Amino acid sequence: MVLARREYKAAMGLSFSGKEEQRRALMETIFREHYTEIHSFLSNKIRQPEVADDLTSIVFLKAFRWLLEDRGVRQVRSWLYATARTTLADHWQEQLKRASLPLYHLRHAYPERAREPDPKINDVNEP
């Protein structure tokens, strides 16, 4: 026997008030209607499927938090794209922080701290 959604939630101890039920239904609708296009947008920008999946999840988590705070959403699609752009920018900034430079770049950036390169270590020598 298939339980109706409310009966299932009640059986699992997941009862929602009318307002919470509306909010949850709105979240489901937003996700269903916009997931593919937001994911495609991020995939085209990032070209790494796993990262695009993660960033898309972050965008929708931000959207759901926004809705849970009872903030109105008039232009959902525009808001999602703006959030996707800022999430992507945050990702790129984080990647830049983590980017490593070859040691020979550091030697040129800080000549006062540089020592003579060790010929046994290829990383230090300029290409």
Buried (B, 14 or more C-beta within 10 A) or exposed (E): EEEEEEEEBEEEEEEBEEEEBEBBEBBEEBEEEBBEEBBEBBBEBBEEEEBBEBBBEBBBEBBBEBBEEEEEBEEBEEBBBEBBBEBBEEBEEEEEEEEEEEBBEEBEEEEEEBEEBEEEEEEBBEE
